Amino acid sequence: MFLLNRRYAVPGFAVLLSSAYFSYQLNMSSISKIRATNAAALSAKEYIPTAIFVGGTSGIGEGMAKAFAKHTEGNAHIIIVGRNRAAAESIISCFPKPTSPEAKHEFLQCDVALMQNIRSVSAEIRSTVTKINYLAMSPGFMTTSGRNETEEGMDRKLAVHYYSRWMFINELVTLLENAKERGEDAKALSVLAAGAGGPINVNDLGLKKTYSLKNAALQAPTYNDLMTEEFANRHPTITFAHAIPGAVRTNLFASAETSALTKKAMGLSMTLLGFLLTSPEDCGEYMLNGIVNVANAPGAWRIDSHGEDLGKKRYYGSEEERKKLWQHTVEATSSKS
């Protein structure tokens, strides 16, 4: 626990640890009931759903993809987007074998820290897919170093936690609308940290001047809240949601950009707190519950760690800030940037 006294050595880590006990207490919500609810909802679909899991090669995204495949009995078009082909192929091999000829399970490789990669993979998706029912995004990136710019001039942490999600929705929203026009579900979910953000600095969106690990950790959740709201305003027939997964046992710390000593200390803390943490499999079910069952109407939603409606708890932002963030994001993600 000494890590919490370091100078923001691990932004978001303190939030993760402090939420562990809270998540543990909330486990009174029966995961078996959640699984049954998800199974009933997804097995009742009268169409073959198309679901995309960005960041689905590990952790929460993997948990969501596996749960979705299980509850649809493999009869879905599932696309996993990520960097690790071997991991994706291993995950897909565990999916139930479909009985419908329309079903398909595939992997598309993409480093989501670069917007040009997202443009490319989105174009590939649009060329082969006619609709999207569920677009779930949960890629993660942890670092204890300072601002680390990509070749496109974005901080890598913000690129993964915010800009990439905006890009995927913006590039694929027409396919969500196609699903809605067919009378089917059309929903987008960003899994990051709803309710764990802070006020944003509209004079330095993207944090080129005032970057710190703390600022990045607090700004990105609010960016995601404002993003879902603005997309909902622009596409009023679609459901957009931002969720907080709580404290989950993932391998994010193992792949963190940090010193060996800090990584070892974080790993030890995770081992000691393991009994308090939610498994990726259970978290996947909770997140599915949020997007499939709870966010049951068009508009912007905020989902808590058990897939329930968070409402406006611990919310930051205004209409003016939302508009400014949108304009900034359009400019920052432009191919001409």
Phi, psi and chi 1 to 4 in degrees:
 res  aa     phi    psi   chi1   chi2   chi3   chi4
   1 MET       -  -10.3  -57.2  -70.0  -87.7      -
   2 PHE   -61.0  -18.6   67.9   88.5      -      -
   3 LEU   -61.1  -27.8  -76.4  173.3      -      -
   4 LEU   -69.3  -19.0  -57.3 -174.8      -      -
   5 ASN   -92.2   -6.0  -64.8  -39.1      -      -
   6 ARG   -74.0  163.5  -64.8 -179.7   65.3  104.7
   7 ARG   -75.6   78.0 -170.4 -176.1  171.1 -162.6
   8 TYR    52.2   41.6  -53.2  118.8      -      -
   9 ALA   -58.0  -37.0      -      -      -      -
  10 VAL  -133.4   88.5 -173.5      -      -      -
  11 PRO   -61.1  135.6   27.2  -36.4      -      -
  12 GLY    87.3  -19.5      -      -      -      -
  13 PHE   -68.4  -40.2 -169.2   54.7      -      -
  14 ALA   -61.6  -42.0      -      -      -      -
  15 VAL   -62.5  -41.1  173.6      -      -      -
  16 LEU   -60.9  -47.3  179.1   68.9      -      -
  17 LEU   -68.7  -42.6  -61.4 -176.4      -      -
  18 SER   -67.1  -26.5   64.6      -      -      -
  19 SER   -85.3   -9.6   65.6      -      -      -
  20 ALA   -61.3  -48.3      -      -      -      -
  21 TYR   -65.9  -38.8 -176.5   71.7      -      -
  22 PHE   -60.3  -44.5 -178.5   66.0      -      -
  23 SER   -64.1  -38.4  -63.4      -      -      -
  24 TYR   -62.1  -43.9  179.1   69.8      -      -
  25 GLN   -64.2  -36.7  -68.7  -66.3  -43.2      -
  26 LEU   -74.1   -6.7  -76.5  179.9      -      -
  27 ASN   -66.1    0.4 -109.5  -17.2      -      -
  28 MET   -60.8  -25.2  -64.3  -60.1  -70.8      -
  29 SER   -65.3  116.6  -60.9      -      -      -
  30 SER   -66.6  118.2  169.9      -      -      -
  31 ILE   -65.9  -29.7 -173.0   61.9      -      -
  32 SER   -65.9  -35.6   59.5      -      -      -
  33 LYS   -68.4  -40.2 -179.6  178.7  179.1 -179.4
  34 ILE   -62.4  -46.1  -66.5  -67.3      -      -
  35 ARG   -58.6  -42.9  -73.8 -163.3 -174.9   96.2
  36 ALA   -64.9  -39.4      -      -      -      -
  37 THR   -65.2  -44.0  -59.5      -      -      -
  38 ASN   -63.3  -43.4  -71.5  -18.3      -      -
  39 ALA   -61.9  -43.8      -      -      -      -
  40 ALA   -64.0  -42.4      -      -      -      -
  41 ALA   -67.9  -44.6      -      -      -      -
  42 LEU   -78.5  -33.8  -70.6  171.1      -      -
  43 SER   -72.9  -17.9   63.4      -      -      -
  44 ALA   -85.0   -6.8      -      -      -      -
  45 LYS   -62.8  136.0  -58.6  -61.3  179.6 -172.1
  46 GLU   -95.2   17.7  -63.2 -179.0   -7.7      -
  47 TYR  -142.1  163.5   53.8   86.0      -      -
  48 ILE   -86.3  110.3  -60.6  -61.2      -      -
  49 PRO   -75.6  151.0   28.2  -34.3      -      -
  50 THR  -110.9  124.1  -61.9      -      -      -
  51 ALA  -130.5  135.1      -      -      -      -
  52 ILE  -116.6  128.9  -62.3  177.6      -      -
  53 PHE  -116.9  100.2  -63.3   94.3      -      -
  54 VAL   -83.4  123.3  179.1      -      -      -
  55 GLY    85.4   23.2      -      -      -      -
  56 GLY   -86.8   10.7      -      -      -      -
  57 THR   -89.7   -3.6   57.0      -      -      -
  58 SER  -164.7  170.2   64.9      -      -      -
  59 GLY    56.9 -136.1      -      -      -      -
  60 ILE   -63.9  -41.4  -62.8  165.5      -      -
  61 GLY   -61.7  -40.7      -      -      -      -
  62 GLU   -62.9  -43.7  175.4 -177.6   -6.7      -
  63 GLY   -60.2  -40.8      -      -      -      -
  64 MET   -66.8  -44.6  -69.3 -174.6   69.9      -
  65 ALA   -62.6  -43.5      -      -      -      -
  66 LYS   -65.5  -42.3  -74.8 -178.4  173.9  178.0
  67 ALA   -64.7  -41.6      -      -      -      -
  68 PHE   -62.7  -44.9 -169.9   86.0      -      -
  69 ALA   -62.4  -41.1      -      -      -      -
  70 LYS   -64.3  -47.0  177.3 -178.5  178.2 -178.6
  71 HIS   -75.0  -20.0  -63.1  -39.7      -      -
  72 THR   -95.7    2.4   57.1      -      -      -
  73 GLU    55.7   33.4  -61.6 -179.6  -17.2      -
  74 GLY    80.0   -6.8      -      -      -      -
  75 ASN   -86.7   70.7  -69.7  -48.8      -      -
  76 ALA  -157.5  158.7      -      -      -      -
  77 HIS   -94.8  106.4 -173.6  176.3      -      -
  78 ILE  -111.7  126.0  -60.2  174.1      -      -
  79 ILE  -119.1  119.7  -58.6  173.7      -      -
  80 ILE   -97.7  127.5  -66.3  176.9      -      -
  81 VAL  -114.7  127.8  177.4      -      -      -
  82 GLY  -178.5 -166.8      -      -      -      -
  83 ARG   -98.4  -28.4  -67.2 -177.0  -62.8  174.4
  84 ASN   -98.3   97.7 -167.1  -31.5      -      -
  85 ARG   -63.8  -42.2  179.2  175.0  -63.6  -83.0
  86 ALA   -61.4  -42.7      -      -      -      -
  87 ALA   -63.6  -43.6      -      -      -      -
  88 ALA   -62.4  -43.4      -      -      -      -
  89 GLU   -65.1  -35.3  -69.2  174.7  -11.4      -
  90 SER   -66.2  -41.5  176.7      -      -      -
  91 ILE   -64.5  -47.1  -67.6  166.2      -      -
  92 ILE   -62.5  -33.7  -69.9  171.8      -      -
  93 SER   -64.9  -19.9   70.5      -      -      -
  94 CYS   -88.3  -10.4  -62.7      -      -      -
  95 PHE   -66.8  147.4  -71.2  173.4      -      -
  96 PRO   -59.1  143.5  -22.3   33.6      -      -
  97 LYS   -74.1  125.8  -62.1  -61.1 -178.6  -85.9
  98 PRO   -72.3  155.4   27.9  -35.1      -      -
  99 THR  -107.3  -14.0   56.8      -      -      -
 100 SER   -90.7  135.8  169.8      -      -      -
 101 PRO   -68.5  -16.5   23.5  -34.2      -      -
 102 GLU   -80.1  -17.6  -61.8  177.2   55.2      -
 103 ALA   -75.2  147.7      -      -      -      -
 104 LYS  -157.7  141.5 -174.7  178.1 -178.8 -178.5
 105 HIS  -125.5  122.9  -51.0  149.0      -      -
 106 GLU  -147.5  168.2   58.8 -177.2  -42.6      -
 107 PHE  -125.0  137.9  169.1   69.7      -      -
 108 LEU  -124.2  125.8  -66.6  176.9      -      -
 109 GLN   -82.5  135.5 -160.7  160.1   35.7      -
 110 CYS  -166.0  127.3 -179.7      -      -      -
 111 ASP   -88.8  105.9  177.7   -4.8      -      -
 112 VAL   -75.9   -2.2  -57.7      -      -      -
 113 ALA   -71.1  -16.9      -      -      -      -
 114 LEU  -111.1  124.7  -66.6  175.9      -      -
 115 MET   -65.4  -32.2  -56.9  -55.8  107.2      -
 116 GLN   -63.7  -33.0   60.9 -171.9    6.3      -
 117 ASN   -67.6  -38.9  -67.2  -13.2      -      -
 118 ILE   -68.1  -38.5  -62.5  174.4      -      -
 119 ARG   -59.1  -44.8  -77.4 -169.2 -163.2   87.8
 120 SER   -65.5  -49.2  177.0      -      -      -
 121 VAL   -69.8  -32.1   77.7      -      -      -
 122 SER   -67.2  -38.7  -65.1      -      -      -
 123 ALA   -63.3  -38.7      -      -      -      -
 124 GLU   -64.1  -41.4 -174.9  174.5   -6.4      -
 125 ILE   -63.4  -46.1  -69.1  170.6      -      -
 126 ARG   -63.4  -26.0  -69.3 -165.3  -56.6  -91.0
 127 SER   -78.2  -17.4   70.0      -      -      -
 128 THR  -122.2  -15.1   59.2      -      -      -
 129 VAL  -116.6  136.8  173.0      -      -      -
 130 THR  -100.2  -12.3   59.5      -      -      -
 131 LYS  -157.0  157.4   63.9  161.1 -172.4  175.1
 132 ILE  -132.6  126.8  -64.7  173.3      -      -
 133 ASN   -91.9  -39.2  -60.7  105.2      -      -
 134 TYR  -136.8  124.0  -54.2  100.4      -      -
 135 LEU  -117.1  105.5  172.0   59.4      -      -
 136 ALA  -111.2  127.8      -      -      -      -
 137 MET  -125.4  122.0  -60.5  158.9  -70.7      -
 138 SER  -143.3   30.1   59.4      -      -      -
 139 PRO   -66.1  145.5   28.0  -36.5      -      -
 140 GLY  -127.6  155.1      -      -      -      -
 141 PHE  -151.5  123.9  177.6   74.3      -      -
 142 MET  -120.0  136.7  176.5  164.4  -78.8      -
 143 THR  -147.7  152.0  179.5      -      -      -
 144 THR  -114.9    8.2   58.9      -      -      -
 145 SER   -92.6  178.7   60.4      -      -      -
 146 GLY   -79.8 -158.3      -      -      -      -
 147 ARG   -59.6  126.8 -176.3  179.1  175.2   88.9
 148 ASN  -122.5   97.8  177.1    8.3      -      -
 149 GLU   -81.0  140.0  -73.6 -159.5   -4.1      -
 150 THR   -78.2  173.9   67.8      -      -      -
 151 GLU   -65.5  -12.9   62.9 -169.8   62.4      -
 152 GLU   -95.0    3.3  -64.0  172.7  -29.5      -
 153 GLY    86.6   10.2      -      -      -      -
 154 MET  -100.2  150.1  -68.4  178.8 -179.6      -
 155 ASP   -66.8  133.2  171.5   64.1      -      -
 156 ARG   -60.6  -39.4 -173.1  171.0  -65.5  -85.3
 157 LYS   -63.2  -46.7 -174.4  178.4 -179.5   70.0
 158 LEU   -68.7  -32.7  -72.2  175.4      -      -
 159 ALA   -61.6  -44.4      -      -      -      -
 160 VAL   -74.0  -41.2  172.1      -      -      -
 161 HIS   -86.0  -16.9  -70.1  171.2      -      -
 162 TYR  -133.9  -63.5  169.3   64.1      -      -
 163 TYR   -58.4  -39.1  -65.1  105.5      -      -
 164 SER   -62.1  -37.9   67.8      -      -      -
 165 ARG   -70.1  -42.2  -62.1  150.5 -167.5 -108.0
 166 TRP   -59.1  -44.2 -173.6   94.8      -      -
 167 MET   -62.6  -46.4  -84.2  -70.3  -69.0      -
 168 PHE   -60.9  -44.7  -89.0  110.1      -      -
 169 ILE   -63.4  -47.2  -63.3  175.6      -      -
 170 ASN   -62.0  -37.9 -164.0   56.2      -      -
 171 GLU   -75.6  -26.8  -69.7  -76.6  -39.7      -
 172 LEU  -116.2    5.0  -60.1  174.5      -      -
 173 VAL   -63.1  -29.2   69.4      -      -      -
 174 THR   -64.1  -31.4   55.4      -      -      -
 175 LEU   -73.9  -31.1  -62.4 -177.7      -      -
 176 LEU   -65.7  -41.7  -72.6  164.6      -      -
 177 GLU   -65.6  -34.6  -69.1  177.5  -31.4      -
 178 ASN   -61.5  -41.1  -72.6   -9.3      -      -
 179 ALA   -64.1  -43.2      -      -      -      -
 180 LYS   -63.3  -38.7 -165.4   64.5  178.4 -178.7
 181 GLU   -64.4  -23.0  -71.4  171.9    1.1      -
 182 ARG   -86.1   -0.3  -60.6 -177.8 -175.5 -169.2
 183 GLY    82.1   22.3      -      -      -      -
 184 GLU  -109.2  169.1  -57.9  175.2   -2.1      -
 185 ASP   -60.7  143.9  -81.3   -9.3      -      -
 186 ALA  -145.7   98.9      -      -      -      -
 187 LYS  -140.1  142.7  -57.6 -179.6  176.8 -175.6
 188 ALA  -123.6  134.9      -      -      -      -
 189 LEU  -129.5  126.8  170.6   67.8      -      -
 190 SER  -108.0  117.4  175.8      -      -      -
 191 VAL   -96.4  108.2  179.8      -      -      -
 192 LEU  -143.3  -85.0 -175.3   64.3      -      -
 193 ALA  -162.9   54.9      -      -      -      -
 194 ALA   -57.8  129.4      -      -      -      -
 195 GLY    88.5   -0.4      -      -      -      -
 196 ALA  -119.5   22.0      -      -      -      -
 197 GLY   -97.5 -161.7      -      -      -      -
 198 GLY  -155.4 -178.2      -      -      -      -
 199 PRO   -60.9  146.3  -19.9   32.4      -      -
 200 ILE  -102.3  156.1   65.4  171.0      -      -
 201 ASN  -100.1   99.7 -178.6   -4.3      -      -
 202 VAL   -71.4  -11.5  -65.8      -      -      -
 203 ASN   -88.4   -5.2  -64.8  -44.8      -      -
 204 ASP  -148.5   55.1 -172.1   27.5      -      -
 205 LEU   -66.6  129.2  -64.4  169.9      -      -
 206 GLY    96.3  -11.5      -      -      -      -
 207 LEU    56.7   43.5  -60.2  177.9      -      -
 208 LYS   -73.9  -28.0  -76.0 -174.8  175.9  -70.8
 209 LYS  -102.7  -32.5  -59.3  175.3 -177.1  177.2
 210 THR  -119.4   32.3   59.0      -      -      -
 211 TYR   -67.0  135.5 -174.2   89.9      -      -
 212 SER  -152.9  161.0   71.3      -      -      -
 213 LEU   -62.7  -37.2  -63.1  175.5      -      -
 214 LYS   -64.1  -46.5  179.2 -175.5  176.8 -177.5
 215 ASN   -61.2  -42.9  -75.8  -13.6      -      -
 216 ALA   -63.2  -39.8      -      -      -      -
 217 ALA   -67.3  -31.6      -      -      -      -
 218 LEU   -90.0  -28.5  -68.8  175.5      -      -
 219 GLN   -77.3  -42.2  -57.8  -86.9  -68.1      -
 220 ALA   -57.4  -42.6      -      -      -      -
 221 PRO   -60.9  -40.6  -26.3   37.3      -      -
 222 THR   -68.7  -38.3  -56.8      -      -      -
 223 TYR   -54.0  -44.3  -74.2    4.5      -      -
 224 ASN   -66.2  -39.0  -87.1 -100.6      -      -
 225 ASP   -59.9  -49.6  -81.1  -16.8      -      -
 226 LEU   -66.8  -33.9  -61.1  178.5      -      -
 227 MET   -61.1  -49.7  171.4 -170.7   76.6      -
 228 THR   -64.3  -36.4   54.9      -      -      -
 229 GLU   -65.9  -43.1  -70.9  179.4  -14.2      -
 230 GLU   -70.6  -38.4 -173.6   61.1   21.1      -
 231 PHE   -62.8  -38.9  -90.1  117.1      -      -
 232 ALA   -64.3  -37.6      -      -      -      -
 233 ASN   -65.9  -37.0  -75.1  -18.8      -      -
 234 ARG   -83.7  -23.0  -68.4  168.3  179.4  -96.6
 235 HIS  -133.4   75.4  -55.8  -83.5      -      -
 236 PRO   -68.1   -7.8   24.6  -34.9      -      -
 237 THR   -94.6   -5.3   64.6      -      -      -
 238 ILE  -105.4  151.4  -49.1  -60.4      -      -
 239 THR   -97.9  127.6  -59.8      -      -      -
 240 PHE  -124.3  131.9  -60.3   93.8      -      -
 241 ALA  -136.9  149.2      -      -      -      -
 242 HIS  -123.6  127.5  173.9 -153.8      -      -
 243 ALA  -123.0  154.1      -      -      -      -
 244 ILE  -110.9  125.2 -177.6  168.0      -      -
 245 PRO   -84.1  -12.3   31.2  -35.9      -      -
 246 GLY    78.3 -157.9      -      -      -      -
 247 ALA   -89.5  115.2      -      -      -      -
 248 VAL  -125.7  142.5 -176.2      -      -      -
 249 ARG   -79.2   92.6  -70.9 -166.6  -58.1  -87.9
 250 THR  -121.5  176.5   71.8      -      -      -
 251 ASN   -96.5   19.8   63.0   -1.0      -      -
 252 LEU   -60.6  -39.0 -173.8   59.7      -      -
 253 PHE   -67.7  -33.8  -66.2  124.8      -      -
 254 ALA   -64.5  -30.2      -      -      -      -
 255 SER  -100.8   10.2   58.9      -      -      -
 256 ALA   -66.5  147.5      -      -      -      -
 257 GLU   -86.7   93.5  -73.0 -168.8   -2.0      -
 258 THR  -158.3  176.0 -174.6      -      -      -
 259 SER   -71.3  158.3   68.8      -      -      -
 260 ALA   -61.3  -37.6      -      -      -      -
 261 LEU   -65.9  -46.5  178.8   60.6      -      -
 262 THR   -64.3  -40.1  -58.8      -      -      -
 263 LYS   -63.0  -40.0 -172.0  177.2  -66.5 -172.1
 264 LYS   -65.9  -42.0 -176.2  175.8 -179.0  179.2
 265 ALA   -64.7  -41.3      -      -      -      -
 266 MET   -64.5  -41.7  -72.5 -169.6  -66.5      -
 267 GLY   -61.7  -40.2      -      -      -      -
 268 LEU   -64.3  -43.0  176.7   60.4      -      -
 269 SER   -61.2  -41.3  -63.6      -      -      -
 270 MET   -65.2  -36.7  -71.6  -64.5   95.8      -
 271 THR   -64.9  -44.9  -61.5      -      -      -
 272 LEU   -66.8  -31.9  -65.9  174.6      -      -
 273 LEU   -95.9    4.9  -71.6  168.4      -      -
 274 GLY   -51.7  -38.5      -      -      -      -
 275 PHE   -69.2  -16.4   72.8  100.6      -      -
 276 LEU   -90.2  -15.0  -68.8  174.6      -      -
 277 LEU   -90.8  151.1  -52.8 -177.4      -      -
 278 THR   -81.5  140.3  -56.8      -      -      -
 279 SER   -73.9  154.0   70.1      -      -      -
 280 PRO   -58.1  -33.9  -26.2   36.0      -      -
 281 GLU   -65.4  -46.4  -66.3   76.9   16.9      -
 282 ASP   -68.3  -40.5  -72.5   -5.5      -      -
 283 CYS   -61.2  -40.1 -177.5      -      -      -
 284 GLY   -57.3  -40.4      -      -      -      -
 285 GLU   -66.3  -43.6  -65.9  -77.4    2.8      -
 286 TYR   -61.6  -43.6  -72.5  131.0      -      -
 287 MET   -66.3  -39.1  -64.5  -62.4   96.5      -
 288 LEU   -62.3  -41.2  -85.4 -172.5      -      -
 289 ASN   -57.8  -41.7  178.5   57.4      -      -
 290 GLY   -62.5  -46.9      -      -      -      -
 291 ILE   -84.7  -30.9 -164.4   61.8      -      -
 292 VAL   -84.5  -42.2  173.3      -      -      -
 293 ASN  -108.6  -43.5  -57.9  -52.3      -      -
 294 VAL   -80.2  -48.5  174.7      -      -      -
 295 ALA   -77.7   75.4      -      -      -      -
 296 ASN  -100.9   17.3   55.7   10.6      -      -
 297 ALA  -149.0  156.4      -      -      -      -
 298 PRO   -60.4  154.6  -23.9   35.3      -      -
 299 GLY   126.2 -169.6      -      -      -      -
 300 ALA  -101.7  132.7      -      -      -      -
 301 TRP  -126.6  153.0  -67.0   74.0      -      -
 302 ARG  -124.2  128.8  -61.5  167.4   83.8 -126.8
 303 ILE  -116.9  136.9  -56.9  -63.7      -      -
 304 ASP   -88.3 -175.8   71.3   14.7      -      -
 305 SER   -70.4   -9.9   60.0      -      -      -
 306 HIS  -112.5   19.8  -77.5   72.8      -      -
 307 GLY    76.6   17.1      -      -      -      -
 308 GLU  -102.1  164.7  -59.2  -61.8  -23.3      -
 309 ASP   -68.4  120.9 -176.8   12.9      -      -
 310 LEU   -86.9  -18.9 -176.7   63.9      -      -
 311 GLY    62.3 -139.9      -      -      -      -
 312 LYS  -102.9   20.6  -71.6  -75.1 -170.2  176.6
 313 LYS   -62.7  133.3  -65.7  178.3 -177.7  176.2
 314 ARG    52.1   47.3  -59.3  180.0  -62.9  -81.0
 315 TYR   -98.8  141.8  173.2   85.8      -      -
 316 TYR  -129.5  151.3  -63.2   87.8      -      -
 317 GLY   123.8  161.9      -      -      -      -
 318 SER  -141.8  170.9   65.7      -      -      -
 319 GLU   -62.0  -41.0 -178.8  177.7   -2.1      -
 320 GLU   -62.6  -42.9  180.0 -176.7    1.8      -
 321 GLU   -66.1  -36.9  -70.0  172.9  -22.9      -
 322 ARG   -62.7  -43.7 -171.1  176.9   73.9 -122.7
 323 LYS   -64.9  -42.3  -61.7  -64.5 -175.5 -175.3
 324 LYS   -66.1  -39.7  -72.5 -176.0  177.2 -179.6
 325 LEU   -65.3  -40.0  176.8   64.2      -      -
 326 TRP   -61.0  -48.3 -179.2  -86.5      -      -
 327 GLN   -63.2  -41.8 -174.8   57.3   42.2      -
 328 HIS   -59.6  -43.5  157.0   78.7      -      -
 329 THR   -67.5  -40.0  -52.9      -      -      -
 330 VAL   -57.9  -45.1  169.6      -      -      -
 331 GLU   -69.3  -41.9  -64.7  170.5   -1.7      -
 332 ALA   -68.2  -32.3      -      -      -      -
 333 THR   -94.9   -1.7   58.6      -      -      -
 334 SER   -60.9  144.4  168.3      -      -      -
 335 SER   -64.5  -15.0   59.8      -      -      -
 336 LYS   -91.5   -5.7  -62.3  179.1 -179.3  178.4
 337 SER   -67.1      -  -63.7      -      -      -
